[in-house]
């Protein structure tokens, strides 16, 4: 009778023990997860180790960088002084010509007739003047008739000079040596006075210039004779030394920029008008700029970039946009954007955000 009673009592005790073990296991598991969550929270709150650098002021001469086209310092558009039919053209595009060389000539039938007509008119006017002078000496002609005859002779003489002058310019001759880069007319065409027929470029060693356009701020910092370094895609790795030879007194109305010419030497290279060139000019004038290490620059795009500035509390940072003037070795010269900033993050900047805390290493 006692044995069954004991058996009945043991079952609830066993169940209670099992339940206790399960509960302890459950508590153990919950305790483990809670510990992991706490560790994760602690880790997420940990500061990021970084290195910083002081923002420095440095007086530098900001270089001027501009692109342009190689051309000749003396471009000439040659034309006929009078109109007419083009009888003969003696040169073609790309031909090198010497000073005084005949390039083209008009059909002179008309102009020769005009010269002959003017000369005949002059001869008649001289005969008329001779007769009036004889009559005037005999008192058979008045002073007015003599004066009119004299004026007629003078007018005929000047008309003959004009016709002869135009006859000389019924042809085109090269005014100086160079290369014909454009031929705008053909034989048999009718051309008018002053219409361009050829474009002549001087191609001597001292005739090559690079034409660039600069802003008003850069124009104000330039002076004639400033040294420049020119590079060309056609001659990669070659640096051509040049000097500023011309500064435009006014801006180009179309672009609002100021044209500048830089005279350069071929240095043994073969030049041709139209070659693309890049010029770097370092003016003598300098002013203070903000200088930081290049490592502080993040998300750079051209002259626009960002840096992380260390705040006054020493543990927070702020992402600030800056405008980079140029790079000088391991330093970045900042044109604007770091006013009032004392320190910037260098090492560790790519992993930062404004929500992160930092600590100096």
DOFIKE-612691 format. One record per residue (C-alpha): x, y, z; chain; residue number from 1; residue in three letters. Coordinates in steps of 0.25 Angstrom, whole numbers, plus 5000, padded with zeros to 4 digits. Example, Ala and Ser with C-alpha at 12.3 -4.5 7.8 and 13.67 -1.06 7.14 Angstrom:
BEGIN
<<5049 4982 5031> A 1 ALA>
<<5055 4996 5029> A 2 SER>
REM end
This chain:
BEGIN
<<5000 5000 5000> A 1 UNK>
<<5012 5009 5003> A 2 UNK>
<<5019 5006 4990> A 3 UNK>
<<5009 5012 4981> A 4 UNK>
<<5008 5024 4989> A 5 UNK>
<<5023 5026 4988> A 6 UNK>
<<5022 5024 4973> A 7 UNK>
<<5011 5034 4971> A 8 UNK>
<<5019 5044 4979> A 9 UNK>
<<5031 5042 4970> A 10 UNK>
<<5025 5045 4957> A 11 UNK>
<<5022 5060 4960> A 12 UNK>
<<5036 5062 4966> A 13 UNK>
<<5042 5056 4954> A 14 UNK>
<<5034 5065 4945> A 15 UNK>
<<5037 5077 4954> A 16 UNK>
<<5052 5073 4952> A 17 UNK>
<<5051 5072 4937> A 18 UNK>
<<5044 5085 4936> A 19 UNK>
<<5054 5092 4945> A 20 UNK>
<<5065 5087 4936> A 21 UNK>
<<5058 5092 4924> A 22 UNK>
<<5055 5105 4930> A 23 UNK>
<<5070 5107 4934> A 24 UNK>
<<5074 5103 4920> A 25 UNK>
<<5065 5114 4915> A 26 UNK>
<<5070 5124 4925> A 27 UNK>
<<5084 5120 4921> A 28 UNK>
<<5081 5123 4906> A 29 UNK>
<<5074 5136 4909> A 30 UNK>
<<5086 5140 4917> A 31 UNK>
<<5096 5137 4906> A 32 UNK>
<<5088 5145 4896> A 33 UNK>
<<5086 5157 4905> A 34 UNK>
<<5101 5157 4907> A 35 UNK>
<<5104 5157 4892> A 36 UNK>
<<5094 5168 4890> A 37 UNK>
<<5101 5176 4901> A 38 UNK>
<<5115 5173 4895> A 39 UNK>
<<5109 5178 4881> A 40 UNK>
<<5104 5191 4887> A 41 UNK>
<<5117 5193 4894> A 42 UNK>
<<5125 5191 4881> A 43 UNK>
<<5116 5200 4873> A 44 UNK>
<<5118 5211 4883> A 45 UNK>
<<5133 5210 4882> A 46 UNK>
<<5141 5221 4876> A 47 UNK>
<<5149 5220 4863> A 48 UNK>
<<5164 5222 4864> A 49 UNK>
<<5168 5233 4854> A 50 UNK>
<<5180 5242 4852> A 51 UNK>
<<5179 5256 4849> A 52 UNK>
<<5187 5268 4844> A 53 UNK>
<<5187 5283 4847> A 54 UNK>
<<5182 5292 4836> A 55 UNK>
<<5193 5301 4832> A 56 UNK>
<<5194 5314 4825> A 57 UNK>
<<5204 5315 4813> A 58 UNK>
<<5207 5327 4804> A 59 UNK>
<<5208 5321 4789> A 60 UNK>
<<5206 5326 4775> A 61 UNK>
<<5194 5319 4769> A 62 UNK>
<<5197 5314 4756> A 63 UNK>
<<5189 5317 4744> A 64 UNK>
<<5185 5305 4735> A 65 UNK>
<<5178 5306 4722> A 66 UNK>
<<5176 5299 4709> A 67 UNK>
<<5178 5305 4695> A 68 UNK>
<<5182 5303 4680> A 69 UNK>
<<5195 5305 4674> A 70 UNK>
<<5195 5315 4663> A 71 UNK>
<<5204 5325 4656> A 72 UNK>
<<5206 5339 4662> A 73 UNK>
<<5204 5345 4648> A 74 UNK>
<<5192 5340 4641> A 75 UNK>
<<5189 5347 4628> A 76 UNK>
<<5177 5347 4619> A 77 UNK>
<<5181 5350 4605> A 78 UNK>
<<5172 5356 4595> A 79 UNK>
<<5171 5364 4582> A 80 UNK>
<<5169 5379 4583> A 81 UNK>
<<5159 5379 4571> A 82 UNK>
<<5149 5369 4566> A 83 UNK>
<<5149 5361 4554> A 84 UNK>
<<5151 5347 4548> A 85 UNK>
<<5162 5338 4554> A 86 UNK>
<<5171 5334 4542> A 87 UNK>
<<5182 5326 4549> A 88 UNK>
<<5185 5320 4563> A 89 UNK>
<<5199 5316 4565> A 90 UNK>
<<5199 5310 4579> A 91 UNK>
<<5191 5300 4587> A 92 UNK>
<<5188 5297 4602> A 93 UNK>
<<5200 5293 4609> A 94 UNK>
<<5210 5300 4600> A 95 UNK>
<<5221 5307 4606> A 96 UNK>
<<5223 5321 4600> A 97 UNK>
<<5234 5331 4600> A 98 UNK>
<<5233 5346 4601> A 99 UNK>
<<5228 5353 4588> A 100 UNK>
<<5224 5339 4581> A 101 UNK>
<<5212 5341 4571> A 102 UNK>
<<5200 5333 4577> A 103 UNK>
<<5189 5337 4567> A 104 UNK>
<<5185 5346 4556> A 105 UNK>
<<5172 5352 4550> A 106 UNK>
<<5169 5353 4536> A 107 UNK>
<<5174 5367 4533> A 108 UNK>
<<5166 5369 4520> A 109 UNK>
<<5157 5379 4527> A 110 UNK>
<<5167 5386 4536> A 111 UNK>
<<5177 5387 4524> A 112 UNK>
<<5166 5394 4516> A 113 UNK>
<<5163 5403 4528> A 114 UNK>
<<5178 5407 4529> A 115 UNK>
<<5178 5410 4514> A 116 UNK>
<<5166 5418 4515> A 117 UNK>
<<5171 5426 4526> A 118 UNK>
<<5185 5429 4519> A 119 UNK>
<<5177 5433 4506> A 120 UNK>
<<5169 5443 4515> A 121 UNK>
<<5181 5449 4521> A 122 UNK>
<<5187 5451 4507> A 123 UNK>
<<5175 5458 4503> A 124 UNK>
<<5175 5467 4515> A 125 UNK>
<<5189 5471 4513> A 126 UNK>
<<5186 5475 4499> A 127 UNK>
<<5174 5483 4503> A 128 UNK>
<<5182 5490 4514> A 129 UNK>
<<5193 5493 4503> A 130 UNK>
<<5183 5500 4494> A 131 UNK>
<<5177 5508 4505> A 132 UNK>
<<5190 5513 4510> A 133 UNK>
<<5193 5518 4496> A 134 UNK>
<<5180 5525 4495> A 135 UNK>
<<5182 5531 4508> A 136 UNK>
<<5195 5536 4504> A 137 UNK>
<<5189 5543 4492> A 138 UNK>
<<5178 5548 4501> A 139 UNK>
<<5168 5540 4494> A 140 UNK>
<<5164 5531 4506> A 141 UNK>
<<5160 5535 4520> A 142 UNK>
<<5167 5531 4533> A 143 UNK>
<<5155 5523 4536> A 144 UNK>
<<5157 5514 4524> A 145 UNK>
<<5172 5512 4527> A 146 UNK>
<<5169 5508 4541> A 147 UNK>
<<5158 5498 4536> A 148 UNK>
<<5167 5492 4526> A 149 UNK>
<<5178 5491 4537> A 150 UNK>
<<5168 5484 4547> A 151 UNK>
<<5164 5475 4535> A 152 UNK>
<<5179 5471 4533> A 153 UNK>
<<5181 5468 4548> A 154 UNK>
<<5168 5460 4549> A 155 UNK>
<<5172 5451 4537> A 156 UNK>
<<5186 5449 4543> A 157 UNK>
<<5181 5444 4556> A 158 UNK>
<<5171 5435 4549> A 159 UNK>
<<5182 5429 4541> A 160 UNK>
<<5190 5427 4554> A 161 UNK>
<<5178 5420 4560> A 162 UNK>
<<5176 5410 4548> A 163 UNK>
<<5191 5407 4548> A 164 UNK>
<<5191 5404 4563> A 165 UNK>
<<5179 5395 4562> A 166 UNK>
<<5186 5388 4550> A 167 UNK>
<<5198 5385 4559> A 168 UNK>
<<5189 5379 4570> A 169 UNK>
<<5181 5370 4560> A 170 UNK>
<<5190 5359 4565> A 171 UNK>
<<5193 5353 4579> A 172 UNK>
<<5207 5352 4584> A 173 UNK>
<<5212 5347 4597> A 174 UNK>
<<5216 5358 4607> A 175 UNK>
<<5225 5349 4615> A 176 UNK>
<<5229 5335 4616> A 177 UNK>
<<5220 5324 4621> A 178 UNK>
<<5210 5313 4618> A 179 UNK>
<<5197 5314 4611> A 180 UNK>
<<5187 5307 4620> A 181 UNK>
<<5174 5310 4613> A 182 UNK>
<<5171 5313 4598> A 183 UNK>
<<5157 5319 4597> A 184 UNK>
<<5156 5321 4582> A 185 UNK>
<<5158 5314 4569> A 186 UNK>
<<5162 5317 4555> A 187 UNK>
<<5150 5323 4547> A 188 UNK>
<<5142 5328 4559> A 189 UNK>
<<5138 5343 4560> A 190 UNK>
<<5144 5350 4572> A 191 UNK>
<<5141 5363 4579> A 192 UNK>
<<5150 5374 4585> A 193 UNK>
<<5156 5369 4598> A 194 UNK>
<<5149 5356 4598> A 195 UNK>
<<5160 5346 4605> A 196 UNK>
<<5166 5336 4595> A 197 UNK>
<<5177 5330 4603> A 198 UNK>
<<5180 5329 4618> A 199 UNK>
<<5195 5330 4620> A 200 UNK>
<<5202 5326 4633> A 201 UNK>
<<5216 5330 4636> A 202 UNK>
<<5224 5317 4640> A 203 UNK>
<<5237 5322 4645> A 204 UNK>
<<5244 5317 4658> A 205 UNK>
<<5239 5330 4665> A 206 UNK>
<<5225 5331 4659> A 207 UNK>
<<5218 5320 4667> A 208 UNK>
<<5208 5323 4678> A 209 UNK>
<<5198 5316 4687> A 210 UNK>
<<5185 5324 4688> A 211 UNK>
<<5178 5321 4702> A 212 UNK>
<<5166 5328 4709> A 213 UNK>
<<5166 5332 4724> A 214 UNK>
<<5157 5338 4734> A 215 UNK>
<<5158 5352 4738> A 216 UNK>
<<5164 5348 4751> A 217 UNK>
<<5175 5340 4744> A 218 UNK>
<<5177 5351 4734> A 219 UNK>
<<5179 5362 4745> A 220 UNK>
<<5191 5353 4750> A 221 UNK>
<<5198 5352 4737> A 222 UNK>
<<5209 5361 4731> A 223 UNK>
<<5216 5361 4718> A 224 UNK>
<<5229 5352 4718> A 225 UNK>
<<5224 5342 4729> A 226 UNK>
<<5230 5328 4727> A 227 UNK>
<<5221 5317 4723> A 228 UNK>
<<5221 5302 4721> A 229 UNK>
<<5214 5296 4709> A 230 UNK>
<<5210 5282 4707> A 231 UNK>
<<5204 5275 4695> A 232 UNK>
<<5196 5262 4693> A 233 UNK>
<<5204 5261 4679> A 234 UNK>
<<5217 5261 4687> A 235 UNK>
<<5215 5254 4700> A 236 UNK>
<<5226 5255 4710> A 237 UNK>
<<5232 5268 4703> A 238 UNK>
<<5231 5281 4711> A 239 UNK>
<<5232 5293 4702> A 240 UNK>
<<5237 5306 4709> A 241 UNK>
<<5229 5319 4705> A 242 UNK>
<<5226 5333 4710> A 243 UNK>
<<5214 5341 4710> A 244 UNK>
<<5215 5350 4698> A 245 UNK>
<<5201 5357 4697> A 246 UNK>
<<5190 5360 4707> A 247 UNK>
<<5176 5364 4701> A 248 UNK>
<<5172 5378 4705> A 249 UNK>
<<5157 5373 4705> A 250 UNK>
<<5149 5360 4707> A 251 UNK>
<<5143 5352 4696> A 252 UNK>
<<5129 5356 4695> A 253 UNK>
<<5125 5342 4692> A 254 UNK>
<<5131 5335 4704> A 255 UNK>
<<5134 5346 4714> A 256 UNK>
<<5149 5341 4715> A 257 UNK>
<<5162 5348 4712> A 258 UNK>
<<5170 5343 4700> A 259 UNK>
<<5185 5341 4703> A 260 UNK>
<<5196 5337 4694> A 261 UNK>
<<5209 5329 4698> A 262 UNK>
<<5220 5329 4689> A 263 UNK>
<<5228 5316 4688> A 264 UNK>
<<5239 5310 4680> A 265 UNK>
<<5238 5297 4673> A 266 UNK>
<<5250 5291 4679> A 267 UNK>
<<5253 5282 4667> A 268 UNK>
<<5238 5277 4666> A 269 UNK>
<<5229 5278 4654> A 270 UNK>
<<5218 5288 4657> A 271 UNK>
<<5205 5290 4650> A 272 UNK>
<<5194 5300 4652> A 273 UNK>
<<5182 5294 4661> A 274 UNK>
<<5190 5285 4670> A 275 UNK>
<<5184 5284 4684> A 276 UNK>
<<5192 5289 4695> A 277 UNK>
<<5192 5291 4710> A 278 UNK>
<<5199 5303 4717> A 279 UNK>
<<5203 5305 4731> A 280 UNK>
<<5207 5319 4736> A 281 UNK>
<<5212 5322 4750> A 282 UNK>
<<5210 5337 4753> A 283 UNK>
<<5220 5344 4762> A 284 UNK>
<<5208 5349 4771> A 285 UNK>
<<5205 5340 4783> A 286 UNK>
<<5195 5340 4794> A 287 UNK>
<<5192 5331 4806> A 288 UNK>
<<5185 5318 4804> A 289 UNK>
<<5180 5307 4814> A 290 UNK>
<<5189 5295 4812> A 291 UNK>
<<5186 5280 4817> A 292 UNK>
<<5191 5266 4814> A 293 UNK>
<<5186 5260 4802> A 294 UNK>
<<5182 5248 4811> A 295 UNK>
<<5171 5257 4817> A 296 UNK>
<<5163 5258 4803> A 297 UNK>
<<5151 5249 4801> A 298 UNK>
<<5142 5248 4790> A 299 UNK>
<<5149 5257 4781> A 300 UNK>
<<5144 5261 4767> A 301 UNK>
<<5152 5271 4760> A 302 UNK>
<<5154 5283 4769> A 303 UNK>
<<5142 5279 4778> A 304 UNK>
<<5145 5269 4790> A 305 UNK>
<<5141 5267 4804> A 306 UNK>
<<5149 5266 4817> A 307 UNK>
<<5146 5262 4831> A 308 UNK>
<<5149 5273 4841> A 309 UNK>
<<5151 5270 4856> A 310 UNK>
<<5141 5278 4865> A 311 UNK>
<<5145 5285 4877> A 312 UNK>
<<5140 5274 4886> A 313 UNK>
<<5151 5265 4880> A 314 UNK>
<<5142 5253 4878> A 315 UNK>
<<5133 5257 4867> A 316 UNK>
<<5135 5261 4853> A 317 UNK>
<<5128 5269 4842> A 318 UNK>
<<5129 5266 4827> A 319 UNK>
<<5132 5279 4820> A 320 UNK>
<<5132 5282 4805> A 321 UNK>
<<5145 5289 4800> A 322 UNK>
<<5150 5294 4787> A 323 UNK>
<<5164 5289 4783> A 324 UNK>
<<5173 5299 4776> A 325 UNK>
<<5184 5290 4772> A 326 UNK>
<<5193 5279 4778> A 327 UNK>
<<5207 5282 4782> A 328 UNK>
<<5215 5269 4785> A 329 UNK>
<<5208 5262 4797> A 330 UNK>
<<5200 5275 4800> A 331 UNK>
<<5187 5280 4795> A 332 UNK>
<<5185 5295 4794> A 333 UNK>
<<5171 5298 4798> A 334 UNK>
<<5164 5310 4791> A 335 UNK>
<<5152 5311 4800> A 336 UNK>
<<5144 5303 4810> A 337 UNK>
<<5153 5301 4823> A 338 UNK>
<<5151 5315 4829> A 339 UNK>
<<5152 5314 4844> A 340 UNK>
<<5156 5299 4844> A 341 UNK>
<<5168 5295 4852> A 342 UNK>
<<5170 5280 4850> A 343 UNK>
<<5166 5270 4839> A 344 UNK>
<<5165 5255 4839> A 345 UNK>
<<5176 5248 4830> A 346 UNK>
<<5177 5233 4834> A 347 UNK>
<<5163 5227 4836> A 348 UNK>
<<5155 5237 4828> A 349 UNK>
<<5149 5227 4818> A 350 UNK>
<<5142 5219 4829> A 351 UNK>
<<5136 5232 4836> A 352 UNK>
<<5122 5238 4836> A 353 UNK>
<<5117 5250 4844> A 354 UNK>
<<5110 5240 4854> A 355 UNK>
<<5123 5233 4858> A 356 UNK>
<<5132 5236 4870> A 357 UNK>
<<5147 5237 4868> A 358 UNK>
<<5159 5237 4876> A 359 UNK>
<<5173 5241 4873> A 360 UNK>
<<5184 5230 4871> A 361 UNK>
REM end
